Amino acid sequence: MNWPIWSRESQYVYVQDREDEYRVRVSDLKIENILGLRGLKFAQFEPNWNWTGMSPEGSIIATRDAGTDELYALDWDAR
């Protein structure tokens, strides 16, 4: 399991194991499987450690190993 993440309104705690993301409702401890992580290639900071978090809007975010073949550059002219 990863470090727990509180929802913005503090009604849920989000946790992750190797294959799924869950949310636990604080009021009654009901557990919901909300996201399957199978097949997602996480960026590895340490062996067997994956990271997920929550955006300010409430979306699940994760580190993904994109390798070194997906490097991009963007030039933006904001006139």
C-alpha positions, 0 to 999 in steps of 0.5 A: 500500500502507498501513503494514504491521500485524503480527498478534498472534502475529507470524506474519503481516503485513497490508497493503492496496492500493486494492482488497484486504487481504492477509496475508503469512505471515512464515515463507514469504512466502506472500501471501493475499488475505483481504478485498475492499475494493471499494465500501467508502467510506473516510474520506479523511484525505488524498487517496488514503490509506485506513486499515485496522488490526487489533483486539485480537481479530484482526478487520480494522477500517477507517475508513468515510465515514458522511457527516453524515447518520448522527449518533446519540445514545444515552442509557444508564441503567445501573441 
